[in-house]
Amino acid sequence: MTMSDWIMLSMAGALGLGGLGALYLAWKRPGHALMLSAGWALLMGAVLVALVANGDRGVAQVSVVIMAGATALFAVPMFAGIAAPVPAARSRGRAPRRPMAGGHPVMAGLSGLCTFMITGPVAGIIALLASAGLFKLLRPADGSPATAGAIAIIAAVLLWAVISVLLLIEPRGWRRAVYAALALVAAALSAFI
């Protein structure tokens, strides 16, 4: 890659993080259609610039930068021990959310760390094991396994997102941990048996 390719990839990463930030602000403060449109436009611009810079590899590299930014945006509130920010306009008359672990800052922080670990690395391991099982299922007996490998890689990313969201839907931490443990066992069985 030339220096201009690296500059374009850096610009694409900055565009992607800017789009992600705009979407995050639009999510925190609903009703700003301009912010929402700008966020999606910046993300699409990041994909196009990355595609020009390094083809499909550039898109993959910028996608990793954007995913790391998304992780940081959601990890900070979780480590603070509070639920992800939901504006009053979306609460629909419910009681305001309290810190996750009864109000004590240390317990709230530990609860947030546990939630982050289950919905981050543990969900990622579950997704990787499940996609390895999918690869075993799709891999041809003879010939190139490239198509099965590409499908498994894409499935791993999508499964990670879906599993994380499904685990976050469960409000009780102990049940979330049980579900994650059961999914981990099932994914490991699919990958190694």
NORCORQUI-V28045 format. One record per run of one state. SS is the DSSP state (A for helix, B for strand, O for the rest). FROM is the first residue (numbers start at 1). LEN is the number of residues. If there is no record, write none. Layout:
BEGIN
((SS,FROM,LEN) (SS,FROM,LEN))
END
This chain:
BEGIN
((O,1,2) (A,3,26) (O,29,4) (A,33,47) (O,80,8) (A,88,4) (O,92,13) (A,105,34) (O,139,7) (A,146,24) (O,170,3) (A,173,20) (O,193,1))
END
